[in-house]
Amino acid sequence: MNLIPLIKGEIFKIQKSKSFILSLMLVTVVVIVSAFISFNSYTGDWRINLEKKVNDDWTLLSNINQDDMAFDIIQKEIILNTYHLTHDIPPSGSGHLISYIEKYAGITSLIGLIIMFYASNMVSKENTWGTLKMMLLRPYNKEEILISKYISLLYIGIVMYIFTFILLNISGVIIYGLDTISFTSVALNTNGELFEQNAIIQIIKRYLYSFLLLSAYTALAIMISVIFNNSNLSIVITVFTFIFGGSLSAYFSEYTWANFLFFSNTGLDSFGVGQTLSLEPSPVFSTTIILLYTIVFIFCSMAIFKKRQYV
């Protein structure tokens, strides 16, 4: 099974489309806006703003009852920010290149939405245009065609990740320069304990987590496209699922089985360190669940795609 020609063909079709150029332009605009906001809020010394925030939080804390949920949250913020000040470690997004890149790593969510858009109409639109029928006349089976489309979308996602990362580095250097780089970040784990971590590793983890979710959402979008075989309907259902899936999981959160739902395990960035494998959401558990769902989405897509007649 040689999928390389098929994958190259799919990548070529995407890269030559106007929507791909518009996608790159959209990401560029988002990065420029993010850089503009960061530039306007940059004071040159992160300590000034952080000291003011700590003082404001102490004032706020004195007016809140200890039984209030917000009390614990604000108290942890004070502990975390005080640690930053005491050990001279800039917090995330507070005025240096690495923290800027880490802060806006969330732009990858936009890339995920773009790839889902491609995936949700890749099969249905090609069926409408008749290009899918032409592909089926070649010496490739349906499973190979579908897998090649999936792999090509992941490749495009990686290209856009790299593109975004380069833009963030360029804009970050322009705003902050290279003199204030800090490779250390501080966070609170699930037990409320402070720990230091390498900021570069955290950025890599965020991108890897994001790519894991992109892989799963892409498989889901392709499955929806194959099921409904309607471009517009597939896009609407895919976007709706992407936006409101978390709310659906939250509705069933009181049940133990809800931990096994796909959308209950998509908040990988929220996890701390020191967690082990259990039936509660954790990096290992959630990664396993997402991978399993991805495999299920792909096999369901292949099963439906194989049975459907396009010629």
N, C-alpha and C positions, 0 to 999 in steps of 0.2 A: 504493500500500500504506500504509494508515493503521493503525499499530499502537498508537497512543496509547490508544484505548478498551480494547483488550485488556490493555495494560500496566497501566492504572489499575485494571482489574478484578482482575488478579493481585495487585497491591500491596494492594488493599483486602482481599482474601481472607487474605493473610498477616498484615496488621496487625490484623485482627479476630480472629485465632485466639488461643487461650490459649497456644499454644507461643511466640508472638512475645512476649507479656508475660513469660512465664517466661524467655525468652532475655535480655530486658533486665534482669530481676531477677538472673539468673546473672552477667551482666557487671558489674552494680552490686556484687554480693557480692564478686566477684574484685577489683575496684578497692578496695573497702573493706578487704579483707584485706591487699592490697598496701600500702595507706596505713597500716594498723595496724603492719605489719612495718617499714615505713620510719620511722614515728614512734618505735617502740621502739628502733630502731638509731641514731637521730639523736642525735649527741653535741653538736651546736652548732658544732663546729669540725672540719672534715674532715681538717685537717692532722695532728691527733693520731693518728687511726686509720691514715692513710696512712704516716706516719713509722714507726709500729709495724710495719706490713706490710713496709716496705722493710727494716727491721732484721731481721725474721724471715726474709725471703727471702734476705738476705745470709748468715745463719746456715745456712739450708737449703742454699744454693748451695755453701758451703764443705765440705759433707758429701756432695756428689754428684760423681761422675766426669764429666769434661768430655765424654766420649764419649756420655754418657747423653742421651737425647732431652729429658728434663725440664730439663737444664742450660740449653739454649738458650731454652726457654720462660720459665724463671724469670729468666734474665738480661735478656730483653726486657721482662719485667714490671718489673724494677728500673729499667731505663733509662726506661721510660714513666712510672712513678710518680715517679721523681726529677725528671723534666721538669715534671710537675704541680707538685711542691713548689717547684722553683726559679723557675718562671714564675708561680706563684700562680694556677694554673688548676685548679679543682675537677674531679676525674674524674667519669665518668658515674655517676649514682646516689649521689653522695656528699654530698648535703645542700643542694641548691638546686632551684628549681622546674623549670628546663629539663632538668637531668640526671634528675630524677625522671620526667618525661614521657618522656624518651628511654629510660630504663631499662625502663619498663613498656609501651613500644610493642608489645612481644611479645604483649600481650593480644589483638592483632588476629588471632593464630593461632586463638584460641578462637572469634572471630567467623567465621573461615573454616570451622571445623568445624561451627558452627551453620548457616551457609548451605549447606554440603554436606548437612547433615541435611534441610533443606527440599528441596534439589534432588533428593536420592536417592529421595524418595517423592512428589514433585510429580506425576509422570505416572502412576505405578502406583497411587497412592492415589485419584487422581481417576478413574481407569479403574474401580477397585473401587466407588467411590461412584456412578458413572454420570454425573458432572458433565462428564467429558471428551466423552462422546457428545453431550451437550447443546451443548457448545462447537462441535463439528464440524458441527452443524446450522446454525450461523450462516454468513454469507458470508465466511468466512476459511478459507484452506487450512491444511494441517497445519504447513507450514514457518513460517507467520506465528504460529500458536499457540505453537509451540516457542520461537521467537525471543523472543516476548513474555514467556514464562516466564523465559527466561534474563536478559533485560534487567531484569525486575522483581526478580529475586534480586540482581543487581548493585546496584540502587537500594537495596534493603533493607540490603545490606552497607555501602554508603556511609552510610546513616542510622545504623547501629550504630557505624561508625567515628567519626562526629561525636559521637555520644552518649558513647562511651568517652573521646574526647579532651576533651570538656567535663568529664566526671567527674574525669579525671586533673588537669585544670587547677584545679578547685575544691578537690580534696583536697590538691593540691600547695601551693596558696596557704595553706590552713589549717595545714599542717605547717611549711612553710618561710617563708611570707610572701613579700614582693616585694623585700626588701632584699638578698638574696644571689644574685640572678640572674646567671648567667654564660652568655654566648652563644658561648663558645669551647670546643671539645673537642679532644683530642689523640689521635692514633692512630698505629699503625705500618703502613706499607704492606708489600706483598709482598717488597720488597727490604730490609726491616728499618730503613727510614728514618722518622724522626719527622716528622709534619706536623700543622699546626693546621687546623681546619676549623670552619665555622659550625654550631653545634649545631642551630639551627632547620632549616637545609638538610638535615642528617642525619636529623632527625625526619621531615621531608617525604619524603625518599628512602625511609625505612623504611616509611612508610605507602603510598607508591606501589608499592614492591616487594611489599608485602603484598597490595595490591589486585590487582596483576598475577597473583600466585599464586592469589588468591581467584577471579579470573576463570577461570583454567585449571582449578582444582579443581572449580568449579561446573559447567563444561562437561563435565568427566569424570564427575561425579556424575549429571548428567542423562543422559549416554550410558549409564551403568550401569543407571539406572532404566528407560530405554527398552528396553535389551537384555533384562533379566530380567523386567521387568513384574511385579515382586513387591516390595512395600514393605519388608518386613523383610529379605529377602535383599539388596536394594539397599543398605540402610543398613549392614549388616554388611560387605559387600564394599567399600563406599566408605570406611568408617572403617578397615578393615584396610589398604586401599591407602594412605590418608593416613598411618597410623602406621608401616607397615613398608616403604613404597616406597623410603625412603632406604637401608634395610638391603639391599634387593634390588640397588640400584645399586652399593652398596659391594662386594657380592659379585663383580660384574663389573668393578670399577674397574681391574683390571690390563690390560684390553683398551682399545684406543684408541676403538673404536666405542661404548664405554660413555659417552663424553662427550656422545653424541647422545641418550641416554636422558632421558626427561622428569624423573625424580627425581634425576638427576645435576646438574640445573640449578636446583634449588629453593632452594639456600642463598645467595640473593642478598645477604643481610645480611653475609655473611662476606668479601665482596670489599673490597679496599682501593682506592687510587687509582693512576693511572698505568698502568692495564692497557689493552691494545689488542685489536682484533679478531683472534682466532686460533682454532685448533681446540681450544684448552684452555678450560675454563670461565672466563668473565670476565663482567662486567656486560652488555656488548653481545652476546656470544655466547649467554649463558644467556637473556637477554631475548628474543632472536630465536627460540631453540629453544622457549621456553615459548609464545610467540605462535603459532608454527607448530603446536605440539601442540594449543593451544586451538582453532585453526581446524579441525584434523583432528577433534577431539572433537565440535565443533558439526556439521560436515558429516556425520560418521558417525551422529550422533543423528538428524539430519534425514532421512537416507537410510533408516534403519531405521524411524523413526516414520512416514514416508510410506508404506512398504510394509505396515506392520501394520494389520490391520483392527480397528477399535474399534466399528463399528456393524454 
